[in-house]
Amino acid sequence: MLPSSSCFGGFSAGYTRGSMQTTSASRLLSSYAPYHPSSRSRGGGLSFRSRLSFKPRRLVVPPPAAASSALSTTSSTTSTSSSTRSEAFNRDTAPAFQLYNTMARTKQPFLPRPGMQNKVTMYVCGITAYDYSHIGHARAYVCYDVLYRHLTRLGYDVTYARNFTDVDDKIIKRADEIRERDPNDPLGEPVALAAEFSRAFHEDMDKLSCLRPHQEPRATEHIPEMIEFIETMIGNEHAYPASSDDDGVGGDVYFAVDTLPGYGALSGRDPSKDNRAGERIAVDGRKRGPFDFALWKGARKNDSIKWDSPWGLGRPGWHIECTAMIKKTFGGFPIDIHGGGRDLQFPHHENELAQARAGQGRCQCDDPSAASEPDSYARYWVHNGFVNIDNEKMSKSLGNFFTIRDVFERYPPDALRHLLASAQYRTDVSYSDTALEMSCDTLYYTRSTLLDGELALAATIEAGGDDKKANPKEQLAIAATAREACDKAMEDDLNTPMVCAAAVPILKAINDICQTKAGRKMKGRQAALEALLAAAYDTFDRLGFVWGGSDAAEGHRSSLIEYKAAALQRAGLTEGDLSERLSAREEARKNKDYAESDRLRDELAKLGISLQDGKKEEDGSPAWRPVPRTGEA
């Protein structure tokens, strides 16, 4: 029995079934079939709804190729169906969805820009590609994957963009270090280094089942746009070229913060009173004000990457990248949603907003209140929480830094997604081996239950199915209640913990049908299982858990095998080692040496292997399941 606070999840379902035989169940399932926002879902093939020939109740986002042709906020729609949906969109009857807006410091009803019908633009700050991505990155991009999926589920035609910072001090430093060790290493070139770690990032995100954005602009591909934007800000008297430094190197351009009333509205910092330095704020005597930040950095003697500009050779500052790329990608300002980690709120997002206002002319920025106006740059600012390692903030300096790949070496990818998605996106996540093993335990229970449900349903159908008059009201009500609970939870600022909680009664009901005498003999068993399984898959789909393959039962079975293999690895055992211990315990039980039998059982339990007496594996060996470890044997 699992505690009610357990959060159930897993990779979503390729739920394949023939035509429904129970009318009441068919009606219910038409609203419970899982939704896949785009053809980029990892599972492949048709969605559950398509396989069952249901009429879709939600809108489907266009695939990347189609979406990429409709990036401008003034462009035509991507397809006939998209145009039809846009014309039918009514702001007064739009789906209820409350989203926390950092600028407003409160939850607000989400609606697209007036006149844009159901079209939504969303930009999320991406990685600086100089190393393998860490679990803090996973936290952010799982959050925005859930948000993207939910918006498309509500019927919005979302264009989602996420950038790559592929020129930066950290990238240059890492490339220089590699080149010093081996002049022939291709990763000694900054652009090649960034490309390699961008590729690795995609691999990590794919394993986490994060849908790829429609656009992924790179800083190095937008240098002309950045230069043009900087020139505009200089012309508007919000930026200035700095004098040469002590080494006689010039070419730097800075943003003049004191020329922009309302600076600090997003972060709540007042530059006239707050002299704290934020991340990437450099101390430089050539700056007119302590909060002034670099828009363009003049090339130093040994810089390995640089571009020509009106101010000489150099490269862009960090903050100008996103502002220029958003303008280019979406055709102008404002966008609907701008997202990123909470640590980006200041200085990065604050400075992006300042640049956008300054680049639109002095008439856009003379009023201090203009900074918080919804049409200044982004209408909704969304920030996700941090990842804490054993209740301390993750940090390289503390030695508690983990890459996504470090985690994948010991845990299935869906265990990490479960841990991250089951926490409300604005809260901090406490990462530990125990937390990940609890996610594995939850997933194992979930997939085992769904596998039992699939097999029971198949057997019921093979035996002739339900009586046409069967109507399992209790199970249908459980499924309907879960759907309603999930709707309310996601409408409330993506309350994913409540979505997880909604799965508890569904899984219990499936277990009751499969494991109890009454459940095995109940009337309406087929209709009940069909409704409960569809409701379960719909619930997990809200969190982006995508089961792959056309055979749901086989997908569950293969995942259970994966969880067991990972548990053995964490225990430091091979399959042969486990087989020897199981044989030794069977021999002890045969000889009625119960003390030895218990000792062997307890040793395995400490390693995260729980024996299930009375059950057998398919090969006839003693059954076991992975559980959180309690110590070392």
C-alpha positions as CSV (number, residue, x, y, z in Angstrom):
1,M,0.0,0.0,0.0
2,L,1.3,3.4,-1.0
3,P,0.9,6.6,1.0
4,S,-1.7,9.0,-0.4
5,S,1.1,11.6,-0.9
6,S,2.8,9.4,-3.4
7,C,3.0,11.0,-6.8
8,F,2.3,8.6,-9.6
9,G,3.8,8.9,-13.1
10,G,5.7,7.2,-15.8
11,F,6.1,7.4,-19.6
12,S,2.8,7.8,-21.2
13,A,0.9,5.2,-23.1
14,G,0.6,3.8,-26.5
15,Y,-2.9,2.5,-25.5
16,T,-4.1,0.3,-28.3
17,R,-7.6,-1.1,-28.2
18,G,-10.3,-2.3,-30.6
19,S,-13.7,-0.6,-30.9
20,M,-15.6,0.0,-27.6
21,Q,-18.3,-2.5,-26.8
22,T,-20.0,-0.5,-24.0
23,T,-21.8,2.6,-25.0
24,S,-21.4,4.4,-21.7
25,A,-17.7,3.6,-21.6
26,S,-17.3,4.9,-25.2
27,R,-18.8,8.2,-24.3
28,L,-16.6,8.6,-21.3
29,L,-13.4,7.6,-23.1
30,S,-14.0,10.2,-25.7
31,S,-13.0,12.8,-23.1
32,Y,-10.3,10.7,-21.4
33,A,-8.1,9.8,-24.3
34,P,-4.6,11.1,-23.9
35,Y,-3.4,14.2,-25.8
36,H,-0.1,14.4,-27.6
37,P,0.6,18.0,-28.6
38,S,2.7,17.3,-31.6
39,S,4.0,14.6,-33.9
40,R,7.3,15.0,-32.2
41,S,6.2,12.7,-29.3
42,R,8.8,10.0,-28.7
43,G,6.2,7.2,-28.7
44,G,5.7,7.4,-32.5
45,G,2.6,6.3,-34.4
46,L,-0.9,7.4,-33.8
47,S,-2.2,8.8,-30.5
48,F,-4.6,6.8,-28.4
49,R,-7.4,8.9,-29.5
50,S,-6.6,8.3,-33.2
51,R,-6.3,4.6,-32.7
52,L,-9.8,4.5,-31.1
53,S,-11.3,6.7,-33.8
54,F,-12.3,9.4,-31.3
55,K,-13.1,12.9,-32.5
56,P,-10.4,15.2,-30.9
57,R,-11.7,17.6,-28.4
58,R,-8.4,19.5,-28.2
59,L,-6.3,21.3,-30.8
60,V,-3.0,19.9,-32.2
61,V,0.1,21.9,-32.5
62,P,1.6,21.9,-36.0
63,P,4.9,19.9,-36.5
64,P,8.1,21.9,-36.5
65,A,8.4,22.3,-40.2
66,A,5.0,23.9,-40.4
67,A,5.4,26.0,-37.3
68,S,8.7,27.4,-38.4
69,S,7.1,29.1,-41.3
70,A,4.7,31.1,-39.1
71,L,7.0,32.8,-36.6
72,S,6.1,36.4,-37.2
73,T,3.4,37.8,-35.0
74,T,1.8,39.2,-38.1
75,S,2.3,36.1,-40.4
76,S,-0.5,34.0,-41.8
77,T,-1.6,30.8,-40.2
78,T,0.3,27.6,-40.7
79,S,-2.5,25.5,-42.2
80,T,-6.2,25.5,-43.1
81,S,-7.1,23.8,-39.8
82,S,-5.0,26.4,-37.9
83,S,-6.8,29.2,-39.6
84,T,-10.2,27.7,-38.9
85,R,-9.3,27.3,-35.2
86,S,-8.1,30.9,-35.0
87,E,-11.3,32.3,-36.5
88,A,-13.3,30.3,-34.0
89,F,-11.3,31.4,-31.0
90,N,-13.3,33.5,-28.5
91,R,-11.4,35.4,-25.8
92,D,-14.6,35.6,-23.7
93,T,-14.9,31.8,-23.6
94,A,-11.2,30.9,-23.6
95,P,-10.1,28.0,-21.3
96,A,-9.6,28.9,-17.7
97,F,-5.9,29.0,-16.9
98,Q,-4.2,30.9,-14.1
99,L,-0.5,31.5,-14.6
100,Y,1.8,33.2,-12.1
101,N,3.3,36.3,-13.6
102,T,6.6,37.4,-11.9
103,M,6.1,41.0,-13.0
104,A,2.6,41.2,-11.4
105,R,3.7,39.1,-8.4
106,T,0.4,37.1,-8.6
107,K,-1.5,34.6,-10.7
108,Q,-3.3,36.0,-13.7
109,P,-5.8,34.6,-16.2
110,F,-3.8,33.6,-19.3
111,L,-5.0,35.0,-22.6
112,P,-3.1,35.6,-25.9
113,R,-2.5,39.1,-27.2
114,P,-5.6,40.8,-28.4
115,G,-6.1,40.3,-32.1
116,M,-4.0,37.2,-32.2
117,Q,-6.9,34.7,-31.8
118,N,-5.5,31.5,-30.3
119,K,-1.8,32.1,-31.3
120,V,0.7,32.1,-28.4
121,T,4.4,32.9,-28.5
122,M,6.7,31.4,-25.9
123,Y,10.4,31.9,-25.4
124,V,12.6,30.1,-22.9
125,C,16.2,31.0,-22.2
126,G,18.4,28.0,-23.2
127,I,21.8,26.8,-22.1
128,T,25.2,28.2,-22.5
129,A,26.8,25.3,-24.3
130,Y,30.2,24.8,-22.8
131,D,29.6,21.6,-20.8
132,Y,27.1,18.8,-20.3
133,S,23.8,20.0,-19.0
134,H,23.1,19.6,-15.3
135,I,19.9,18.7,-13.4
136,G,19.1,22.3,-12.9
137,H,18.7,22.5,-16.7
138,A,16.5,19.4,-16.6
139,R,14.3,21.1,-14.0
140,A,13.8,24.2,-16.1
141,Y,13.1,22.4,-19.4
142,V,10.8,19.8,-18.0
143,C,8.8,22.7,-16.4
144,Y,8.4,24.5,-19.7
145,D,7.7,21.2,-21.6
146,V,4.7,20.7,-19.2
147,L,3.6,24.3,-19.8
148,Y,3.9,24.0,-23.6
149,R,1.9,20.7,-23.6
150,H,-0.8,22.2,-21.4
151,L,-1.2,25.3,-23.6
152,T,-1.6,23.2,-26.7
153,R,-4.0,20.9,-24.9
154,L,-6.1,24.0,-24.1
155,G,-6.4,24.7,-27.8
156,Y,-3.6,27.3,-28.3
157,D,-1.5,27.4,-31.4
158,V,1.9,27.8,-29.6
159,T,5.1,28.8,-31.3
160,Y,7.8,27.7,-28.8
161,A,11.4,29.0,-29.1
162,R,14.5,28.3,-26.9
163,N,17.9,29.6,-27.7
164,F,21.4,28.3,-27.5
165,T,24.1,30.7,-26.2
166,D,27.0,29.5,-28.3
167,V,29.4,32.4,-27.7
168,D,30.3,33.3,-24.2
169,D,33.3,33.8,-21.9
170,K,32.8,30.3,-20.5
171,I,32.7,28.7,-23.9
172,I,35.9,30.5,-25.0
173,K,37.7,29.6,-21.8
174,R,36.8,25.9,-22.1
175,A,37.8,25.8,-25.8
176,D,41.1,27.5,-25.0
177,E,41.9,24.9,-22.3
178,I,41.1,22.1,-24.8
179,R,43.3,23.7,-27.5
180,E,46.2,24.1,-25.0
181,R,46.1,20.4,-24.2
182,D,45.7,19.3,-27.9
183,P,46.0,21.9,-30.7
184,N,44.4,19.4,-33.1
185,D,41.3,18.7,-31.0
186,P,38.3,20.2,-33.0
187,L,36.6,21.1,-29.7
188,G,39.4,23.7,-29.3
189,E,37.3,26.0,-31.5
190,P,34.5,27.7,-29.5
191,V,31.8,27.3,-32.1
192,A,32.6,23.6,-32.5
193,L,32.6,23.1,-28.7
194,A,29.2,24.8,-28.4
195,A,27.8,22.7,-31.2
196,E,29.0,19.5,-29.5
197,F,27.4,20.3,-26.2
198,S,24.2,21.6,-27.9
199,R,24.0,18.2,-29.6
200,A,24.5,16.5,-26.2
201,F,21.8,18.7,-24.7
202,H,19.3,17.5,-27.3
203,E,20.1,13.9,-26.5
204,D,19.5,14.5,-22.8
205,M,16.2,16.3,-23.5
206,D,15.0,13.6,-25.8
207,K,15.6,11.0,-23.1
208,L,13.6,13.2,-20.7
209,S,10.7,13.2,-23.3
210,C,10.9,17.0,-23.7
211,L,9.4,18.0,-27.0
212,R,11.8,20.1,-29.1
213,P,10.8,23.8,-29.6
214,H,9.8,24.9,-33.0
215,Q,12.8,27.3,-33.1
216,E,16.2,27.1,-31.5
217,P,18.0,30.3,-32.5
218,R,21.8,30.5,-31.9
219,A,23.6,33.6,-30.8
220,T,26.3,33.3,-33.5
221,E,23.6,33.3,-36.2
222,H,22.2,36.7,-35.0
223,I,25.2,38.9,-34.8
224,P,24.0,41.5,-37.4
225,E,20.6,41.8,-35.5
226,M,22.5,42.4,-32.2
227,I,24.7,45.1,-33.8
228,E,21.7,46.8,-35.3
229,F,19.8,46.7,-32.0
230,I,22.8,48.2,-30.1
231,E,23.1,51.0,-32.7
232,T,19.4,51.8,-32.1
233,M,19.9,52.0,-28.3
234,I,22.9,54.3,-28.8
235,G,20.8,56.5,-31.1
236,N,18.1,56.6,-28.4
237,E,20.8,57.7,-25.9
238,H,20.4,54.6,-23.7
239,A,23.8,53.1,-24.6
240,Y,27.4,54.4,-25.0
241,P,30.8,53.2,-26.3
242,A,33.3,53.1,-23.5
243,S,36.8,54.4,-23.5
244,S,39.8,52.1,-23.9
245,D,40.8,50.1,-20.8
246,D,44.2,50.1,-19.1
247,D,45.7,47.9,-21.9
248,G,44.5,50.2,-24.6
249,V,41.8,47.9,-25.7
250,G,38.5,49.6,-26.7
251,G,35.3,48.6,-28.5
252,D,33.1,48.0,-25.5
253,V,29.6,49.3,-25.5
254,Y,27.5,49.6,-22.3
255,F,23.8,50.1,-21.5
256,A,23.2,53.2,-19.4
257,V,20.8,52.0,-16.8
258,D,20.2,55.5,-15.3
259,T,18.6,56.7,-18.5
260,L,15.7,54.2,-18.2
261,P,13.0,55.0,-15.7
262,G,11.5,51.9,-14.2
263,Y,14.5,49.8,-14.4
264,G,14.2,47.1,-11.7
265,A,10.4,46.6,-12.1
266,L,10.8,42.9,-12.8
267,S,13.3,42.0,-10.1
268,G,12.2,44.6,-7.6
269,R,15.7,46.1,-7.4
270,D,16.3,49.9,-7.4
271,P,19.7,50.7,-8.9
272,S,19.8,54.0,-7.0
273,K,19.6,52.2,-3.6
274,D,20.8,48.6,-4.4
275,N,24.5,48.3,-5.2
276,R,24.6,44.5,-4.9
277,A,26.3,42.8,-7.8
278,G,24.4,40.1,-9.6
279,E,25.6,37.2,-11.6
280,R,27.7,38.3,-14.6
281,I,27.8,42.0,-13.5
282,A,31.4,43.0,-14.0
283,V,33.2,45.7,-12.0
284,D,34.6,48.2,-14.6
285,G,35.7,51.8,-14.0
286,R,34.8,52.8,-17.5
287,K,31.1,52.2,-16.7
288,R,29.1,55.3,-15.9
289,G,27.0,53.5,-13.4
290,P,27.5,50.3,-11.3
291,F,24.5,48.6,-12.9
292,D,25.5,49.4,-16.5
293,F,26.1,46.2,-18.4
294,A,28.0,45.2,-21.5
295,L,26.1,45.1,-24.9
296,W,29.3,44.6,-26.9
297,K,32.7,43.4,-25.8
298,G,35.7,44.6,-27.7
299,A,38.1,41.9,-28.7
300,R,41.1,41.2,-26.6
301,K,44.5,40.2,-27.9
302,N,44.0,36.4,-27.7
303,D,40.3,36.2,-28.3
304,S,39.6,33.2,-30.6
305,I,36.2,34.3,-31.8
306,K,35.2,37.9,-32.8
307,W,33.1,39.8,-35.3
308,D,33.5,43.2,-37.0
309,S,31.3,46.0,-35.7
310,P,31.0,49.8,-35.8
311,W,33.0,49.8,-32.6
312,G,35.8,47.4,-33.8
313,L,36.2,43.7,-33.5
314,G,34.4,42.0,-30.7
315,R,31.5,39.9,-29.6
316,P,28.1,40.4,-28.1
317,G,27.3,40.6,-24.4
318,W,25.1,38.0,-22.8
319,H,21.9,40.0,-22.4
320,I,21.6,41.4,-25.9
321,E,21.4,37.9,-27.4
322,C,17.9,37.0,-26.2
323,T,16.4,40.4,-26.9
324,A,17.7,40.5,-30.5
325,M,16.8,36.8,-31.1
326,I,13.3,37.2,-29.8
327,K,12.7,40.2,-32.1
328,K,14.1,38.3,-35.1
329,T,12.3,35.0,-34.3
330,F,8.9,36.4,-33.5
331,G,9.0,39.5,-35.7
332,G,8.8,42.0,-32.9
333,F,7.6,42.6,-29.3
334,P,5.7,41.7,-27.2
335,I,5.7,37.9,-26.9
336,D,3.2,36.2,-24.7
337,I,5.4,34.1,-22.3
338,H,9.1,34.5,-21.4
339,G,10.4,31.8,-19.2
340,G,13.6,30.7,-17.4
341,G,15.1,29.8,-14.1
342,R,14.5,32.0,-11.0
343,D,18.2,32.9,-11.1
344,L,17.7,34.6,-14.5
345,Q,15.2,37.1,-13.1
346,F,18.1,39.4,-12.3
347,P,20.2,40.5,-14.0
348,H,19.4,38.7,-17.3
349,H,15.7,39.1,-17.7
350,E,15.7,42.6,-16.1
351,N,18.3,43.6,-18.7
352,E,16.5,42.0,-21.6
353,L,13.4,44.0,-20.7
354,A,15.5,47.2,-20.4
355,Q,17.0,46.7,-23.9
356,A,13.6,46.0,-25.5
357,R,12.2,49.2,-24.1
358,A,15.3,51.2,-25.0
359,G,15.3,49.8,-28.5
360,Q,11.7,50.9,-29.2
361,G,12.6,54.6,-28.8
362,R,12.5,57.2,-26.0
363,C,8.7,57.4,-26.2
364,Q,8.6,53.8,-25.0
365,C,10.6,54.4,-21.9
366,D,10.2,57.9,-20.5
367,D,7.4,56.7,-18.2
368,P,8.7,54.6,-15.3
369,S,5.4,52.6,-15.2
370,A,6.1,51.5,-18.8
371,A,8.4,48.7,-17.6
372,S,5.5,46.8,-16.1
373,E,3.0,47.4,-19.0
374,P,2.1,44.1,-20.7
375,D,3.0,45.4,-24.1
376,S,6.6,46.4,-23.3
377,Y,8.4,43.1,-24.0
378,A,6.7,39.9,-22.5
379,R,3.2,39.7,-21.2
380,Y,3.8,36.9,-18.8
381,W,7.2,36.3,-17.0
382,V,7.5,32.8,-15.7
383,H,10.3,31.5,-13.5
384,N,10.9,28.0,-12.2
385,G,12.4,27.0,-8.9
386,F,15.9,25.7,-8.1
387,V,17.2,22.2,-7.5
388,N,18.7,21.6,-4.1
389,I,21.0,18.7,-3.4
390,D,20.3,17.1,0.0
391,N,18.7,20.4,1.0
392,E,21.6,22.5,-0.2
393,K,21.6,24.6,-3.4
394,M,23.4,22.7,-6.2
395,S,26.8,24.3,-6.8
396,K,30.1,23.2,-8.3
397,S,31.9,24.9,-5.5
398,L,30.2,22.7,-2.9
399,G,31.0,19.6,-4.9
400,N,27.3,18.6,-5.2
401,F,27.0,19.2,-8.9
402,F,25.4,16.5,-11.1
403,T,25.0,16.4,-14.8
404,I,21.9,14.8,-16.4
405,R,24.1,12.1,-17.7
406,D,25.4,11.4,-14.2
407,V,21.8,10.6,-13.2
408,F,21.1,8.5,-16.3
409,E,24.1,6.3,-15.4
410,R,22.2,5.0,-12.3
411,Y,18.5,5.8,-12.9
412,P,16.0,5.5,-15.8
413,P,15.3,8.9,-17.5
414,D,11.7,8.8,-16.6
415,A,12.6,8.6,-12.9
416,L,14.3,12.0,-13.2
417,R,11.3,13.4,-15.1
418,H,9.0,12.1,-12.5
419,L,10.9,13.7,-9.7
420,L,11.0,17.1,-11.5
421,A,7.5,17.1,-13.0
422,S,5.8,16.0,-9.7
423,A,6.8,19.2,-8.0
424,Q,5.0,22.5,-8.8
425,Y,7.2,24.4,-11.2
426,R,7.8,27.5,-8.9
427,T,9.0,25.4,-5.9
428,D,12.5,24.1,-5.3
429,V,13.1,20.4,-5.8
430,S,15.1,18.5,-3.3
431,Y,17.3,16.1,-5.2
432,S,18.8,13.0,-3.5
433,D,19.3,9.4,-4.2
434,T,16.4,8.6,-1.9
435,A,14.1,11.0,-3.8
436,L,15.0,9.4,-7.1
437,E,14.6,5.9,-5.7
438,M,11.1,6.8,-4.4
439,S,10.3,8.0,-7.9
440,C,11.5,4.6,-9.3
441,D,9.4,2.9,-6.7
442,T,6.3,4.9,-7.7
443,L,6.9,4.3,-11.4
444,Y,7.4,0.6,-10.8
445,Y,4.1,0.4,-8.9
446,T,2.3,2.4,-11.6
447,R,3.6,0.5,-14.6
448,S,3.0,-2.8,-12.8
449,T,-0.6,-1.8,-12.1
450,L,-1.2,-0.6,-15.7
451,L,0.4,-3.8,-17.1
452,D,-2.0,-5.9,-14.9
453,G,-4.9,-3.8,-16.2
454,E,-3.9,-4.2,-19.8
455,L,-3.5,-8.0,-19.5
456,A,-6.8,-8.3,-17.6
457,L,-8.6,-6.2,-20.2
458,A,-7.2,-8.3,-23.0
459,A,-8.3,-11.5,-21.3
460,T,-11.8,-10.1,-20.6
461,I,-12.2,-9.1,-24.3
462,E,-10.9,-12.5,-25.4
463,A,-13.4,-14.2,-23.2
464,G,-16.3,-12.4,-24.9
465,G,-16.3,-9.0,-23.2
466,D,-19.1,-7.3,-21.2
467,D,-22.8,-7.7,-21.2
468,K,-24.1,-4.9,-23.4
469,K,-26.1,-3.6,-20.4
470,A,-23.2,-3.5,-18.0
471,N,-22.5,-0.1,-16.5
472,P,-19.9,0.0,-13.8
473,K,-20.9,3.3,-12.3
474,E,-18.4,3.3,-9.5
475,Q,-15.3,2.9,-11.8
476,L,-16.7,5.4,-14.4
477,A,-17.2,7.9,-11.6
478,I,-13.6,7.4,-10.4
479,A,-12.4,8.1,-13.9
480,A,-14.6,11.1,-14.4
481,T,-13.5,12.6,-11.0
482,A,-9.9,12.1,-11.9
483,R,-10.3,14.0,-15.1
484,E,-12.1,16.9,-13.3
485,A,-9.4,17.0,-10.6
486,C,-6.6,17.1,-13.3
487,D,-8.4,19.9,-15.1
488,K,-8.7,22.0,-12.0
489,A,-5.1,21.3,-10.9
490,M,-3.5,22.3,-14.2
491,E,-5.7,25.4,-14.5
492,D,-4.3,26.5,-11.2
493,D,-0.8,27.5,-12.3
494,L,0.2,23.9,-13.3
495,N,-0.4,22.3,-9.9
496,T,1.3,19.0,-10.9
497,P,1.4,17.5,-7.4
498,M,-2.5,17.5,-7.5
499,V,-2.4,15.8,-10.9
500,C,-0.2,13.1,-9.4
501,A,-2.6,12.7,-6.5
502,A,-5.5,12.2,-9.0
503,A,-3.8,9.0,-10.2
504,V,-4.0,7.3,-6.7
505,P,-7.7,6.3,-6.8
506,I,-7.4,5.2,-10.5
507,L,-4.6,2.8,-9.8
508,K,-6.3,1.5,-6.7
509,A,-9.4,0.8,-8.7
510,I,-7.4,-1.1,-11.4
511,N,-5.7,-3.1,-8.7
512,D,-9.0,-4.0,-7.1
513,I,-10.4,-5.3,-10.4
514,C,-7.2,-7.3,-11.1
515,Q,-6.3,-8.6,-7.7
516,T,-9.5,-9.3,-5.8
517,K,-12.1,-12.1,-6.3
518,A,-14.9,-9.6,-6.6
519,G,-13.0,-7.6,-9.2
520,R,-12.3,-10.7,-11.3
521,K,-16.0,-11.5,-11.3
522,M,-17.5,-8.0,-11.6
523,K,-20.0,-7.2,-14.2
524,G,-18.9,-4.5,-16.6
525,R,-15.2,-5.4,-16.1
526,Q,-14.2,-4.5,-19.6
527,A,-15.9,-1.1,-19.5
528,A,-14.4,-0.3,-16.1
529,L,-10.9,-1.2,-17.2
530,E,-11.2,0.7,-20.4
531,A,-12.3,3.8,-18.6
532,L,-9.8,3.6,-15.8
533,L,-6.8,2.9,-18.1
534,A,-7.8,5.8,-20.4
535,A,-8.2,8.1,-17.4
536,A,-4.8,7.0,-16.1
537,Y,-3.0,7.6,-19.4
538,D,-4.7,11.0,-19.7
539,T,-3.5,11.9,-16.2
540,F,0.1,11.0,-16.9
541,D,0.0,12.7,-20.3
542,R,-0.6,16.0,-18.5
543,L,2.9,15.7,-17.1
544,G,4.5,14.7,-20.3
545,F,5.0,11.0,-19.6
546,V,4.9,9.4,-23.0
547,W,4.7,5.6,-23.3
548,G,6.3,4.5,-26.5
549,G,5.2,1.8,-29.0
550,S,1.9,0.6,-30.2
551,D,1.6,-2.2,-27.7
552,A,1.0,-0.6,-24.2
553,A,1.4,-3.9,-22.4
554,E,4.8,-4.5,-24.0
555,G,5.8,-0.9,-23.2
556,H,5.0,-1.4,-19.6
557,R,6.8,-4.7,-19.5
558,S,10.0,-3.4,-21.0
559,S,10.0,-0.4,-18.6
560,L,9.7,-2.7,-15.7
561,I,12.7,-4.7,-16.9
562,E,14.6,-1.4,-17.3
563,Y,13.8,-0.4,-13.7
564,K,15.0,-3.7,-12.4
565,A,18.3,-3.5,-14.3
566,A,18.9,0.0,-12.9
567,A,18.2,-1.3,-9.4
568,L,20.7,-4.1,-9.8
569,Q,23.3,-1.7,-11.0
570,R,22.8,0.6,-7.9
571,A,23.0,-2.5,-5.7
572,G,26.3,-3.5,-7.3
573,L,24.9,-6.9,-8.3
574,T,24.8,-8.7,-11.6
575,E,21.9,-11.0,-12.5
576,G,24.2,-13.9,-11.7
577,D,24.9,-12.5,-8.2
578,L,21.2,-12.1,-7.5
579,S,20.4,-15.5,-8.8
580,E,23.0,-17.0,-6.4
581,R,21.5,-15.2,-3.5
582,L,17.9,-16.2,-4.4
583,S,19.0,-19.8,-4.8
584,A,20.7,-19.7,-1.4
585,R,17.5,-18.3,0.2
586,E,15.3,-20.9,-1.5
587,E,17.6,-23.6,-0.1
588,A,17.4,-22.0,3.4
589,R,13.6,-22.0,3.3
590,K,13.6,-25.6,2.0
591,N,15.7,-26.6,5.0
592,K,13.5,-24.5,7.3
593,D,16.4,-22.3,8.3
594,Y,14.2,-19.3,8.6
595,A,16.8,-17.2,10.3
596,E,19.2,-17.5,7.4
597,S,16.3,-16.9,5.0
598,D,15.4,-13.7,6.7
599,R,19.0,-12.6,6.8
600,L,19.3,-13.0,3.1
601,R,16.0,-11.3,2.5
602,D,17.0,-8.3,4.7
603,E,20.4,-8.0,3.0
604,L,18.7,-7.7,-0.4
605,A,16.2,-5.2,1.0
606,K,19.0,-2.9,2.2
607,L,20.3,-2.9,-1.4
608,G,16.9,-2.0,-2.8
609,I,15.7,-5.4,-3.8
610,S,12.4,-6.5,-2.2
611,L,11.5,-10.2,-2.5
612,Q,7.8,-11.0,-3.1
613,D,7.2,-14.3,-1.5
614,G,4.4,-16.3,-3.1
615,K,5.0,-14.8,-6.5
616,K,7.2,-16.0,-9.4
617,E,8.8,-14.3,-12.4
618,E,7.9,-15.4,-15.9
619,D,10.9,-17.7,-15.9
620,G,9.8,-19.4,-12.6
621,S,12.4,-17.7,-10.4
622,P,11.4,-15.9,-7.1
623,A,9.8,-12.6,-7.9
624,W,11.3,-9.3,-6.7
625,R,10.8,-5.6,-7.2
626,P,13.1,-2.5,-6.8
627,V,12.5,-0.4,-3.7
628,P,14.4,2.5,-2.1
629,R,17.7,1.3,-0.5
630,T,17.9,1.4,3.3
631,G,21.7,0.8,3.7
632,E,24.5,-1.5,2.7
633,A,24.5,-5.2,3.0
